[in-house]
Amino acid sequence: MFPYFTLFGKMFGLYPIMALVGAFVAGIFLCRELRRVGQNDNDGIVFLLWSALGVFVGGALLYAITQYRA
């Protein structure tokens, strides 16, 4: 498995890229489903943004907790 790849001299991790792809696909699916049932798809976009913020804050918190040295 390749955890990193180089593009134009910069290293990129595959995990964050795949997480973004997953969030993008989930957003497309959510908006399509909300339109299908007749609801406003802007609410779904706001929900995804808040979810993404929670994921980043939670990830930073988990990293801080697990790397804490007393």
SEDO-313319 format. One record per residue: residue in one letter; x, y, z of N, C-alpha, C in turn. Coordinates in steps of 0.1 Angstrom, whole numbers, plus 5000, padded with zeros to 4 digits. Example, Ala and Ser with C-alpha at 12.3 -4.5 7.8 and 13.67 -1.06 7.14 Angstrom:
2
DODO/A/5132/4943/5078/5123/4955/5078/5132/4967/5078
DODO/S/5128/4978/5071/5137/4989/5071/5129/5000/5079
//
This chain:
70
DODO/M/5008/4988/5000/5000/5000/5000/5009/5012/5000
DODO/F/5004/5023/4993/5012/5035/4993/5005/5045/5001
DODO/P/5011/5048/5013/5004/5058/5022/5006/5072/5017
DODO/Y/5016/5075/5009/5018/5088/5004/5021/5088/4989
DODO/F/5019/5098/4982/5024/5100/4968/5028/5114/4966
DODO/T/5037/5115/4957/5043/5128/4954/5037/5134/4941
DODO/L/5033/5147/4942/5028/5154/4930/5034/5168/4930
DODO/F/5041/5171/4919/5048/5184/4918/5057/5187/4929
DODO/G/5064/5177/4934/5073/5179/4945/5068/5179/4959
DODO/K/5054/5178/4961/5048/5178/4974/5043/5164/4977
DODO/M/5044/5160/4990/5038/5147/4994/5024/5149/4999
DODO/F/5016/5140/4994/5002/5140/4999/4998/5126/5004
DODO/G/4991/5126/5016/4987/5114/5022/4974/5109/5015
DODO/L/4972/5096/5014/4961/5090/5008/4948/5090/5017
DODO/Y/4950/5089/5030/4939/5089/5039/4931/5102/5038
DODO/P/4937/5114/5039/4929/5126/5038/4922/5128/5024
DODO/I/4929/5123/5014/4923/5125/5001/4911/5116/4999
DODO/M/4912/5103/5004/4901/5094/5004/4889/5099/5013
DODO/A/4893/5105/5024/4882/5110/5033/4875/5122/5025
DODO/L/4882/5130/5018/4875/5141/5010/4867/5135/4999
DODO/V/4872/5125/4992/4864/5118/4982/4851/5112/4988
DODO/G/4852/5106/4999/4841/5100/5006/4830/5110/5010
DODO/A/4835/5122/5015/4826/5132/5019/4819/5139/5007
DODO/F/4827/5140/4996/4821/5145/4984/4810/5136/4978
DODO/V/4813/5123/4978/4803/5114/4973/4790/5113/4982
DODO/A/4793/5114/4996/4782/5114/5005/4773/5127/5003
DODO/G/4780/5138/5000/4773/5151/4998/4764/5150/4985
DODO/I/4769/5144/4975/4762/5143/4962/4750/5134/4965
DODO/F/4752/5122/4972/4741/5113/4975/4730/5120/4983
DODO/L/4735/5127/4994/4725/5134/5003/4717/5144/4995
DODO/C/4723/5152/4987/4716/5163/4979/4706/5156/4970
DODO/R/4710/5146/4963/4701/5139/4954/4689/5133/4961
DODO/E/4691/5127/4973/4680/5121/4981/4671/5132/4986
DODO/L/4677/5143/4991/4668/5154/4996/4659/5160/4985
DODO/R/4665/5161/4973/4657/5166/4962/4646/5156/4958
DODO/R/4649/5143/4959/4639/5133/4956/4627/5133/4965
DODO/V/4630/5135/4978/4619/5135/4987/4612/5149/4989
DODO/G/4618/5159/4982/4611/5172/4981/4616/5182/4992
DODO/Q/4627/5179/4998/4632/5189/5008/4643/5197/5003
DODO/N/4647/5208/5010/4657/5217/5006/4671/5211/5007
DODO/D/4678/5211/4996/4692/5205/4997/4702/5213/5004
DODO/N/4699/5226/5006/4708/5235/5013/4710/5230/5028
DODO/D/4699/5225/5034/4700/5220/5047/4710/5208/5048
DODO/G/4710/5200/5038/4720/5189/5037/4734/5194/5036
DODO/I/4736/5204/5029/4750/5210/5027/4754/5215/5040
DODO/V/4746/5222/5047/4749/5228/5060/4752/5217/5070
DODO/F/4744/5206/5070/4746/5195/5078/4760/5188/5076
DODO/L/4764/5187/5063/4777/5181/5059/4788/5190/5064
DODO/L/4787/5203/5063/4797/5213/5068/4799/5211/5083
DODO/W/4788/5211/5090/4789/5209/5105/4795/5196/5109
DODO/S/4792/5185/5101/4797/5172/5103/4812/5172/5101
DODO/A/4817/5179/5090/4831/5180/5087/4839/5187/5098
DODO/L/4833/5198/5103/4839/5205/5114/4840/5196/5126
DODO/G/4830/5189/5129/4831/5180/5140/4841/5169/5139
DODO/V/4843/5164/5127/4853/5154/5124/4867/5159/5126
DODO/F/4869/5171/5121/4883/5177/5123/4886/5181/5138
DODO/V/4876/5186/5145/4878/5189/5159/4880/5176/5167
DODO/G/4871/5166/5164/4872/5154/5171/4885/5147/5168
DODO/G/4890/5147/5156/4903/5141/5153/4915/5148/5160
DODO/A/4914/5161/5161/4925/5169/5168/4924/5166/5183
DODO/L/4912/5165/5188/4911/5162/5202/4916/5147/5205
DODO/L/4912/5138/5197/4917/5124/5199/4932/5124/5198
DODO/Y/4938/5131/5188/4953/5131/5187/4959/5137/5199
DODO/A/4953/5148/5204/4959/5154/5216/4958/5145/5229
DODO/I/4947/5138/5230/4945/5129/5241/4955/5117/5241
DODO/T/4956/5111/5229/4965/5100/5228/4980/5103/5228
DODO/Q/4983/5115/5225/4998/5119/5225/5002/5126/5237
DODO/Y/4993/5128/5247/4996/5135/5259/5006/5127/5267
DODO/R/5016/5134/5272/5027/5128/5280/5026/5136/5294
DODO/A/5024/5128/5304/5023/5135/5318/5037/5137/5324
//
